[in-house]
Amino acid sequence: MKIFGIDPGSHRTGYGCVLSDGSRHRLIASGTIAAPASAPLPERLRAIHGGLRALIAEHRPDCVAVEDVFHARNVRSALMLGHARGVALLAACEAGVPVVAYSPAEIKHAVTGYGRAEKRQVQSMVRLLLGLDAPPSPHDVADALAVAICHLHSRVPATDADGGRGSKTGLRSWRQYRPRQGKL
């Protein structure tokens, strides 16, 4: 399965494409899309949309995973981030690719095992999971790759007894497993 992860930003949007056979993940492409900071917002959004549209068409992923907007320093920042996320969703929808979204805490938990991990921890785990020589940089790239990895780790067949939210046993993590007591 090939997943294209996006970390939206109004000044710099990170992207990462990861291929997985179910047990190992491999980096296909990663980077950032940026427009000059002095450019007006509509021009920056056009650059983000056009760049993502071309990359999604080039890599033809099975799914696009996007980081959800959760908070920002102020209302203006949240609105700017929302615009960037909107053009990212539009690019994926125009390509006819399924789109999923994950909160930052879900992404951090799926990649590091801790929902409040620091950016440095996320970068280190992405490096380990993808077998890279160095942690991905800048953090926008690491975050986008983490979004893709999160989807790969969260993906469960929809035929599960709990509606696709966990395993067939209803467990969401190996930490919840408890062996049965009784006869062997």
Order of alpha helices (4+ residues) and beta strands (2+ residues): beta-beta-beta-alpha-beta-alpha-beta-alpha-alpha-alpha
